[in-house]
Amino acid sequence: MSEQMHAAVLRGLGQVPRYEAFAVPAAGDGTAVVTATAAALKLSDRLMAAGTHYAPVSFPAVAGLDGVGRLADGRRVAFFAPVPPYGGMAEQVLVRDGVWFPVPDRTDDVTAAAVLNPGGAAWKVLMAEGGLAPGQRVLILGATGTSGRIASQLAVRHGARVVVAGRNQAVLDDLVARGADTAITVASPRSELAAAVAAAGPYDLIVDYLWGAPAEAVFQALQLGARPGAAPTRYLLVGMTAGEVAALPAMTLRRAPVQLVGSGFGGPASLADAATAFAHMLGLVASGEIALDTEAVPLAEVTRAWEAPDHGRRIVFVP
């Protein structure tokens, strides 16, 4: 019988992972085993389990698209894209050689795991893809989620004029206290939301974590605020927590104008640049320049935590 470990095991698409025994991985050519110490629960993990995004092709499989741990030589690393059927929510993980970032000594494992995905995504969409420059105006649509909160604070620190939009008024107020210019609630009726977004514009860059109905209101706002001869607004679609479909009127693209781009896996940044950005983001969190709420939860409680309502903190599983 093969050696066993504990992991968050998926038995099929649409199911909730459960804390079960699973065969330990073995390193081979081009791969390494990481002893995992922390793995954050993210929307992408939920989409993976649901079969929507990065879905497993065979079962059983271990949940978790990334995490933090130690290599056989003792180095602390933040890894991503584990080799199937292994995932980050386990005691041991199989990864491809070099597909990791070093974790600085000053950062604990839980914080590193919590920052890895949302911090990297925020840096990538703002800097590598959005080309954000000091003085530009940026709208963060979905600013009250973990990724949106980090993106908002990072944009403020980079010298941008930031408009934050989301549902959680307390988080919006906190982001304004941390330097955002304007806060807009997306719970307003569509016409009111569109008017508020238009009044706070125009925008050089829009980062959208929501899509769905809020995006439709923003498209309406862009038409309301259209200026002849203005440079295009770059619209980067990152998430779809408010819906997978949004109607995009042709006149939004023709009158505004708008450059609509999807942001997903990969992109223009090199692995080395991403590693440098990760270390920089950890430094900002450590210094308090970027706020991040985390909660360490034993991996054995994965089912309970997975099914619990979102309370605004980043859950990080600890084996």
NUPAPA-321388 format. One record per residue (C-alpha): x, z, y. Coordinates in steps of 0.001 Angstrom, whole numbers. Each point is the difference from the previous one (the first is absolute). Example, Ala and Ser with C-alpha at 12.3 -4.5 7.8 and 13.67 -1.06 7.14 Angstrom:
BEGIN
<<12300; 7800; -4500>>
<<1370; -660; 3440>>
END
This chain:
BEGIN
<<0; 0; 0>>
<<1358; -950; 3458>>
<<879; 2668; 2546>>
<<-2899; 897; 2289>>
<<-441; 989; 3638>>
<<-3006; 755; 2204>>
<<-1480; -2556; 2359>>
<<-3157; -1078; 1845>>
<<-1268; -2422; -2622>>
<<-2526; -2800; 555>>
<<-1970; -1155; -3033>>
<<-1811; -2864; 1697>>
<<-898; -1571; 3353>>
<<-2409; 2012; 2086>>
<<895; 3253; -1710>>
<<1514; 3151; 1452>>
<<3515; 839; -1249>>
<<363; 3065; -2198>>
<<2919; 2284; -703>>
<<1122; -1043; -3469>>
<<3041; -485; -2201>>
<<1765; -3355; 309>>
<<3133; -1474; -1561>>
<<3131; 575; 2070>>
<<1671; -3134; 1387>>
<<3393; -1250; -1127>>
<<2438; -1755; 2339>>
<<1074; -3520; -914>>
<<1738; -2938; 1636>>
<<-819; 19; 3704>>
<<-2082; 3172; -136>>
<<499; 3716; 503>>
<<-1969; 3156; -738>>
<<-897; 2277; 2904>>
<<-957; 3616; -597>>
<<-2968; 179; 2352>>
<<-470; 2947; 2347>>
<<-2816; -1184; 2324>>
<<-2524; -2833; 259>>
<<-2577; -401; 2768>>
<<-3616; -987; -613>>
<<-778; -3079; 2086>>
<<-2794; -2509; 462>>
<<2151; -2598; -1779>>
<<111; 2277; -3068>>
<<-3795; 220; -3>>
<<-281; -3779; 363>>
<<2455; -411; -2872>>
<<-2142; 2212; -2241>>
<<-3147; -1847; 1068>>
<<1547; -3360; -892>>
<<-59; -1300; 3584>>
<<3693; 65; 902>>
<<3151; 20; -2184>>
<<-2277; 605; -2997>>
<<1497; 795; -3418>>
<<-343; -2757; -2568>>
<<110; 2278; -3031>>
<<-881; 3589; -861>>
<<805; 2817; -178>>
<<1982; -84; 3234>>
<<1324; 2594; 2415>>
<<-1409; 138; 3543>>
<<2162; 0; 3123>>
<<1742; -2820; 1841>>
<<2928; 2035; 1315>>
<<1544; 3449; 207>>
<<3122; 2091; 389>>
<<2398; 1321; -2621>>
<<3538; 136; -1307>>
<<2108; -2544; -1820>>
<<2102; 957; -3015>>
<<3015; 498; 2298>>
<<-1909; 2451; 2182>>
<<-711; -2250; 2968>>
<<-3348; 610; 1719>>
<<-1936; -3216; 514>>
<<-3377; -1215; 1172>>
<<-1061; -2682; -2474>>
<<-2741; -2604; 30>>
<<-1504; -2683; -2229>>
<<689; 1804; -3323>>
<<303; -2083; -3162>>
<<-3394; -64; -1819>>
<<-1499; 1830; -1754>>
<<1834; 2748; 1867>>
<<-1114; 1307; 3379>>
<<1130; 2565; 2510>>
<<-2420; 2737; -1041>>
<<2016; 1182; -2978>>
<<2931; 2150; -1008>>
<<2176; -3077; -538>>
<<-254; -3535; 1354>>
<<1609; -3324; -890>>
<<1190; -1979; 3036>>
<<2033; -3120; 663>>
<<3604; 576; 1022>>
<<316; 383; 3742>>
<<-3721; -85; 748>>
<<211; 3309; 1802>>
<<1095; 1618; 3257>>
<<2382; 2959; 309>>
<<-1703; 3237; 1060>>
<<1980; 1910; 2669>>
<<1017; 3570; -837>>
<<-1961; 1382; 2952>>
<<-3339; -1185; -1446>>
<<-1946; 1706; -2778>>
<<-1477; -2047; -2846>>
<<-3663; 521; 981>>
<<559; -1206; 3558>>
<<2021; -2994; -1167>>
<<-2733; -1007; -2447>>
<<-2683; 424; 2661>>
<<1870; -2152; 2541>>
<<1178; -2742; -2361>>
<<-3088; -2214; -98>>
<<-1785; 607; 3328>>
<<3211; 355; 1992>>
<<1489; -3141; -1465>>
<<-3229; -1914; 516>>
<<-264; 1144; 3617>>
<<3565; -1028; 776>>
<<-401; -3342; -1762>>
<<-3235; -983; 1716>>
<<1069; 1123; 3474>>
<<3652; -991; 77>>
<<833; -2516; -2722>>
<<-3294; -1923; 140>>
<<-1513; 923; 3355>>
<<3191; -214; 2046>>
<<-1233; 2855; 2173>>
<<1854; 323; 3300>>
<<-26; 2831; 2561>>
<<-2789; -409; 2545>>
<<-2276; -2020; -2268>>
<<-3564; 1138; -636>>
<<-935; 581; -3627>>
<<-3328; 899; -1600>>
<<166; 2030; -3221>>
<<-3340; -507; -1745>>
<<-292; 2772; -2571>>
<<2393; 2350; 1777>>
<<-1355; 3163; -1631>>
<<1240; -795; -3528>>
<<3521; 998; -1012>>
<<1498; -3459; 538>>
<<-1886; -500; 3248>>
<<1084; 3390; 1363>>
<<3638; -753; -720>>
<<-280; -3508; 1466>>
<<-1607; 1361; 3161>>
<<2736; 2605; 536>>
<<2754; -2482; -820>>
<<-1388; -2502; 2508>>
<<-181; 2676; 2705>>
<<3578; 1030; -687>>
<<1049; -3661; 241>>
<<-1351; -180; 3538>>
<<-3256; -1862; -665>>
<<-3311; 708; 1704>>
<<-2133; 1030; -2939>>
<<-3765; -86; -492>>
<<-1164; 1899; -3092>>
<<-3342; -581; -1727>>
<<-1458; 1914; -2933>>
<<-2740; 2355; -1191>>
<<1624; 3427; 87>>
<<-289; 1182; 3602>>
<<2331; 2965; -518>>
<<2775; -2313; -1214>>
<<-654; -2424; 2860>>
<<291; 2856; 2496>>
<<3277; 1085; -1606>>
<<1392; -3532; 247>>
<<-863; -115; 3695>>
<<1771; 3342; 422>>
<<2990; -1617; -1691>>
<<115; -2894; 2435>>
<<-2704; -2548; -823>>
<<-1652; -1429; 3132>>
<<-3584; -299; -1191>>
<<-2097; 1114; -2975>>
<<-3079; -1872; -1227>>
<<-2429; 1116; -2688>>
<<-963; -2745; -2441>>
<<-3229; 1847; -853>>
<<-1633; -1521; 3102>>
<<-2506; -2880; -260>>
<<1714; -3377; -193>>
<<-744; -1052; 3591>>
<<1292; 3327; 1364>>
<<3117; -153; -2158>>
<<699; -3570; 1097>>
<<-431; 942; 3666>>
<<2325; 2999; -345>>
<<2680; -2041; -1770>>
<<-254; -2771; 2606>>
<<235; 2495; 2881>>
<<3215; 1506; -1403>>
<<1642; -3404; -480>>
<<1431; -2589; 148>>
<<2231; 394; -3041>>
<<3304; -1455; -1059>>
<<-365; 1348; -3539>>
<<-2869; 1299; -2149>>
<<712; 1877; -3236>>
<<-3126; 239; -2158>>
<<-314; 2467; -2880>>
<<-3820; -300; -167>>
<<-1291; -3601; 28>>
<<-3773; -269; -660>>
<<-2424; 783; 2834>>
<<2601; 1556; 2353>>
<<2028; -3211; -146>>
<<-3086; -2010; 896>>
<<-446; 2176; 3105>>
<<3641; -609; 929>>
<<-471; -3762; -373>>
<<-2937; 270; 2409>>
<<2179; 2022; 2376>>
<<2727; -2629; -60>>
<<-2511; -2618; 1107>>
<<-1259; 2295; 2776>>
<<3537; 521; 1247>>
<<1251; -3552; -405>>
<<2294; -1144; 2824>>
<<805; -3693; 570>>
<<3649; -735; -711>>
<<724; 3448; -1462>>
<<2480; 372; -2843>>
<<-1597; 346; -3430>>
<<-858; 3451; -1326>>
<<1731; 587; -3323>>
<<-2504; 1531; -2432>>
<<1553; 1553; -3114>>
<<-2389; 889; -2815>>
<<1415; 2875; -2052>>
<<-2977; 1691; -1693>>
<<-3684; -299; -755>>
<<-1360; 3530; -207>>
<<-3123; -977; 1953>>
<<-777; -3076; -2097>>
<<1570; -2969; -1742>>
<<-1900; -2596; 2061>>
<<-199; -571; 3754>>
<<-1623; -2966; 1754>>
<<2457; -1716; 2323>>
<<-1712; -2222; 2613>>
<<1823; -3245; 644>>
<<-86; 619; 3747>>
<<2085; 3153; -450>>
<<2885; -2171; -1140>>
<<-682; -2734; 2525>>
<<-694; 2030; 3144>>
<<2094; 3167; -338>>
<<2353; -1357; -1580>>
<<945; 2024; -3090>>
<<2687; -313; -2656>>
<<-1421; 1640; -3139>>
<<2590; 982; -2624>>
<<-315; 2028; -3186>>
<<2581; 2728; -658>>
<<676; 771; -3653>>
<<2785; 489; -2522>>
<<3355; -1414; 1055>>
<<566; -1548; 3386>>
<<2868; -904; 2320>>
<<1912; 3301; -239>>
<<2933; 353; -2380>>
<<279; 2913; -2420>>
<<2916; 1371; 2042>>
<<-1985; -173; 3250>>
<<-2966; 1702; -1671>>
<<2270; 2769; -1321>>
<<1390; 574; 3488>>
<<-3510; 125; 1437>>
<<-1070; 2479; -2704>>
<<2846; 2356; 878>>
<<-857; -361; 3696>>
<<-3669; 823; -673>>
<<993; 3100; -1964>>
<<2086; 1099; 2963>>
<<-2965; -392; 2347>>
<<-2187; 2093; -2302>>
<<2696; 2664; -338>>
<<369; 245; 3783>>
<<-3762; 230; 534>>
<<-169; -3278; 1906>>
<<-2375; -1295; -2656>>
<<-2544; 2427; -1477>>
<<-929; -243; -3678>>
<<-2258; 2382; -1937>>
<<816; 308; -3701>>
<<-1260; 2057; -2924>>
<<2016; 409; -3181>>
<<-2230; 21; -3111>>
<<1108; 503; -3620>>
<<-168; -3255; -1939>>
<<-2086; 1822; -2603>>
<<-2808; 39; 2599>>
<<32; -3771; 521>>
<<-3614; -555; -1089>>
<<-1382; 2685; 2309>>
<<2046; -1171; 2991>>
<<-845; -3661; -654>>
<<-3738; 720; 62>>
<<53; 2464; 2924>>
<<-1221; -1070; 3467>>
<<2645; -1121; 2469>>
<<991; 2960; 2205>>
<<2481; -1842; 2206>>
<<3178; 1276; -1685>>
<<2312; -2118; -2124>>
<<-201; 1229; -3578>>
<<3381; 28; -1755>>
<<102; 632; -3746>>
<<2836; 2145; -1294>>
<<730; -148; -3774>>
END
